[in-house]
Amino acid sequence: MLRGQPDLVICETLVMVFAMTPWRGLILSDYRHRLPITPDTPAVTLHEGNTPLLLSAHLSERTGCEVWLKVDGANPTGSFKDRGMTVAISRAAEAGAKLVLCASTGNTSASAAAYAARAGLEAAVLVPRGVVAKGKLAQAARYGARILEVAGSFDDCMRIARDLAAQHAVWLVNSVGNELRLAGQRTVAYEVVDALGVAPDIHCLPVGNGGNITATWTGYQAYAQGLPRLWGFQAAGAAPFVHGGPIERPETDATAIRVGAPATWAPAIAARDESGGLFGAVTDEEIFSAYRDLGRHDGVFAEPASAAGVAGLLKEHAAGRLDAGQRIVVTLTGNGLKDPDAAVRGGYDATATGPVSGDVARLLGLT
């Protein structure tokens, strides 16, 4: 025992050294054998994956369930897209691709541009003009992508991207029909099961193009014994899965899920049906209420579209569709810094004061 430190005991017969193994990204993780890569595939990684799974005391209390938040906005470019992009760009580099291409509402463009830069490849991104959050455009610009702003919707961008991929030597990295992207995105289910020890009873997530709910479901099928129900939620003004067909003019301020004609239709429907799940619609007001609550009560700054899963969970709870004690995971797909304007749109509470300590103390009720 050291003199002057009575609470510290040193065992002279056994010294244990703990070394932390650094996380090196999905393509170099224990999940590697589950990814469609070869021994020759280069690891184009920004150390994506291994994102936090946080217990939400606030949502657990409100619903009477055990609610966990899978914070995929903690990925390197701020969204879940990085899970699939590391695989897609690694394979593109292996194949000798020169130009990678995507259509995007913002997050895919940021991710594709970042991983292309990491691999030394050129990237071109098609985005609908005037509706993509500035944070996402800033990312694509700084990563060096060629940004093409299309006078049309995301669906128009997707149509053009598919046409170009069919006619020219470009590497399309959208998730539609892209097993490389979907395989990477399945890892979210692997991480949830590894963290909890079992699959949850319900997994909620926002739905736009349908790729993520598809990948999440097939990930659970491949990795878990018990399977969850998947609940996918769309903005009411852009809810083709809810209405059973395309929406000609999708409208929502949750821009990441402003998709009227999802490209991953049949697999997303299968994910709902096979899991015994549902698709639901939530209003922008419900989405932004959940968005604000996540910051205020959980300390998580998610982008607005990410909060659709939370809004949907609360709506289903209000409708009496939850059983007390159920274990629920909600994927938060993107970081709030993607769309900082949304946080202050409509104003925010602030009090002006001068540079005098006494004045600040009085305003804070300290004197």
N, C-alpha and C positions, 0 to 999 in steps of 0.2 A: 504494500500500500504506500502511495507516495505521500511524503510529509506535506501537510498543508492542503491536501486534496483528499479528504477522507472518503469521498464518494466514488473515487476512481480506483478500481482494482485491476492489476495487471497479472495475468496468468503466465507464469514463466515457462510452462511446459507445452503450451499450444499457442501458436500464432496463426491467426486466420487472416488472409488477405483477400479482400473482395474487389474484384475488378469489374467495372461496368462495360459490357459489350456495346459498342456504339451501334445505333440503328443505321443501316446503310441503304435503306430503300427497299421497296417490294421485290424488285428483280434480283436482289442479293439476299433476300430473307429466306426463312424456312418455307415460305409459300412458293418459292421458285419452281418447284417441281409441278405445281399446279398451273403454271403459266405456259402459254404456247410459244416457248422459246427453245433455242437449240444451244448446244455447247459453244457454238461460235457467235451467238448473239451478244453484241456489246451491251454493257449495262449503262444505258443513258438514264441517269437518275438524278433527282434533286432531293433524295431521301424522303420521298412521299410515303404515305401510309403511317400506321402506328399512331393514329390520331386519338385524342382523349375521348373516353366514355365517362361522362359525368352524371352522377345521380342528381336529379332535380328535386330538391326538397319541396319547392313551391308547387311544381306540377304534381308531385306525388300526393301532397296534402289536398290539392284541389280535386283530384280524381279518385283518391282512395286506392290508387295503384302504386306500383314501384316503377317510376318513370326515369329512364336514362336518356341522356343526350349524346349522340355520336357526332362529335364536332369535326366534321370533315372540312370545314373552313380553315382548319389548322394545317392543311396540306400546303406545300411550298408556294403555289400560285394562288392560294386562297379558295380552292374549291375541290370537290370530289373528282373533278375531271382528271386530275393528275394521276389517279390510280390506273386508269386505262391508258393515259398518254405515255407513261413510261414504257409500257409494252409496245404500243404502236410505233413510237419513234425509235425505239431500240431495234425493232424489226425493219423499219424503214432504212435505218443506217446499215444494217446487215445486208439488205437487198441492194444497196448502192443508190438509193433514191436521191434525187437532186432537189425536188420541190415537194413540200407537203402542203396540203390544201384542206381547208375546212369551212363550213358554214357555221355561224354561231350567233347566239344572242349575247355573247360576251365572254362567258367563262371558258368555253372550248377554245376560242381564239387566243385567250391569254395563255392557256396551258399548252396548246400546240406551238405557239410562238416561243415560249420558254424552253420547251424540250427540244425544239428544232435548233434553237440557238446553242443549247448544250451539246447537241450532236454535230454542230457545224453545218446544218442544212438550211436552205432557204424555206421560208414559210409565207403563204398567202392566205388571208382570211377574208371571207365574205360576210359582211354584217349589214343588217337593215339600217338604212340611213336615219339618223336622228333619234333612235330609240335605245341605243346601247348606253349603259351607265358609263360615265366618264372614267371611273376607276379602271374598268375593264379595257377600255380603249387605250388608256395610258399604259397599261401593262403590255398590250400587243405592240404598241409603238416603241416602247423602250426595249423590248426584246428583239426589235428589228424586223418585224413582220411587214409584208406589203399588205396594207389595209385597203380593201375595196368596199366602199359604202354603196349598197344597192338601193335604188329607189323602189322599195317593195318590202315585203315581210320576210321573216326568217324562212318561211316555206319557199319563197322565191329564191332565197340564197341557197337553200338546200337543193332545189331543183337544178340550179346552175352548177353547183359543185358536183352533183352526180353526172350531169352532162359532160363536164370537163374531164372528170375521171374516166368516163367511158371512151372519150375521144383522144385523150392526150396522156403523155407520160408523167402523170402527177400521182402522188400518194395521198389518197383521201383518208383522213383520220377522224371523220365523224363516227359515232357509235353505231349508226344504222347498218345492220348486217356485218358489222366489224367485230369478229370474234376476238381480235387482239385487244380492242378497247374493253369489250364486255368482260373478258377474262380478268383483266386488271381490276375492273370495278367490282367483281365478285369478292375481292379480298375484304371488303367492308363486313360481309357476313362472317368470314373466317375470324376476323378480329373480334367481333361481338361475341361469338361463341367461345373463343379462347379467353376473353375477359370475364364473361359471366359463368362459364362452365357448361352452359346449356343455351339453346336458342330461346329468345323471348317468346311470350305468348302472342304478342302483336308487334309488328315493326311498321311504323308510320314514316312516310316520306313525301316530299313534294314531287309532282309529276309534270313534266313538260313534254319532251319527245318520247318518253317511255323507256329509254335505254337503262336508266338506273334501277327502276323497279324490276326490270327483267333480270339484270345482273345480280341484284340483291337476292332475288328468289332462287335463281339457279346456283348462286353461291351457297345458300342454305341447303339446297338439295344435295349438293356435292359434299358438304362438310358436317352437317348436323344430323343427329338421329331424330329428335323431335323437331317439327317444323312450325314456324310462326304463321299467323295470318298476316298478309300484307295489305295495309291500308294506304292507298295513294290518294293524294289530295291535289286538286287543281284550282286555279283561280276561277271564280264563277264566270268571268268574261272570256275565259280561254279554257274551256272544259270539254274538249271533244270526247275524251274517254267516258265522261259522265253522260253526255248526250248521245253517245253511240255513233258519232260521225264527225267529219271535219267541221271546223268553224271558219267561215270565210274571212271574217275580220276580227281576230282575237284581240281583246282589250284587257289589259291589267297593268297596274303600276309595278307589279312584281315581275319585272321584265325578263328574268331568267326563265320563267315558265310561260311566256307569251308565245305559245305555239298553237296553231290552229289545225294543222294536218300532221300529226305525229308520224315519224317515219318508222318507228318500232311499234307498230300497231298490234299485230297478232301475238307476239311474244309477251307484250305487256298485259293484254287481255288474259293470256294463259296464266301469267303470274297471279293475277287476281283470282281467277277461277280455280286454279289448282291449289291455291293456298286457303281458299274459303274466305278471301278478303273482300275488299270493296274499293270503288273509286267514289270520292265525294268532292263536292264543290264548296269552296269557302269564298266569301266576299273579300274585296280588298280591305274593307274596314276590319274584318276579322283577322286577316293576315297581318295588318300593321299593328293591331292591338297585341297580337302574340309576339310580334317583332319587338315592340317596346317592352313587354313583360320579360322577355328573355334577357334583355340587358339589365333591367331594373332588379329582377329577382334572382337571376342565375349568373349574372356577370358575363354573359356571352353576347358578343356583338355579331349577330348573324346578318347576312343580307336578307332583304325582305322576302324573296321567294322561299328562302330556307324555312321561314316561319310558317309556311303553309301546312307543314306536317303537324306542328303544335296547334295551329288554329283548328285543323281538322280533328285532332284528338279531343280538344275541348268541346267541339261541336258534337262529336259522337258521345262524349260523356254526358252532355246536357240532354241528349236524346235518350239516355238510359241504356246505351249499348255496351257499356263496360261493366265487368264484374270486379268487385272489390278484390284487391290483392294481386291482380294480374301484373305480370312483368312486361313492360313496354319499352321499346327503344324507338327514339325519333331521330332520324338523320337530319342534321343541319348541314345542308350541302355547300354553303358558301359563307365567306367572311363579310362582315358588314362594311369593311373598308373597300369592298368592290363598288359600293354605291353610297359614298358618304353623304351625298346631297339628300338622300332619303331620310337621313337621321335629323336633319335640320329643316326639312321642307315643312312649311307651316309654322316655323318659328320654334324657339326653345326658351326655357327659363334662364335668365341671366340678370344679374344686378350690377349696375355700373357703380363704381366707387373710385375714389382718389387713392394715391399712393401713401396712405396714412394708416398705420397699424391700428390706432384707436378706432378709426372709422370702420375698419374691417371687423374688429372685435365686436363693435356694437351691432353691426349687421348680422353677425353670427350668433348674437345673443349671449356673448361671453362676458359682457359687462352690463 
